[in-house]
């Protein structure tokens, strides 16, 4: 009798273990790959109208209420998003990133500053309806306005050297990354 009880308990534990394993496999199969998640988040940032996000109108139809910056990294592409309400997100094509940021004042302040600087870059940008990813060592900015999306780009080295008008905007977007890193280091 004791052997039968041990066999039944072992069989029950095995069945529970198999059930957990099968559920975890099903969940993994349902999770989209990181590049698909990245593309979905990036596409939403570039195409969602201000009114759907709940942001107030900007001063003029061509004044940016948001900025998206794409640049190549050693592991793929990083996208930084800044909105006028202080929302700041970072999406990595290799997977991962940060979303939100508005509850942490240094991140929120960096996002608002980036959007303010985007206004000074808007006159040198051009309207676009396509959103290609950057080539190696290229940085692309997308300025989100009520009039549509405007774009400007530069060479990563030129932006770092400060030889382009977009350098200040690049630095402001990099500040968002810095503030996220500092925030994470505290935890």
Secondary structure, 3 states (H helix, E strand, C coil): CHHHHHHHHHHHHHHHHHHHHHHHHHHHHHCCCHHHHHHHHHHHHHHCCHHHHCCCCCCCCCCCCEEEEEEEECCEEEEEEEECCCCEEEEECCCCEECCCCCCHHHHHHHHHHHHHHHHHHCCCEEECCCCCCCCCEEEEEEEECCEEEEEEEEHHHHHHCCCCCHHHHHHHHHHHHHHHHHHHCC
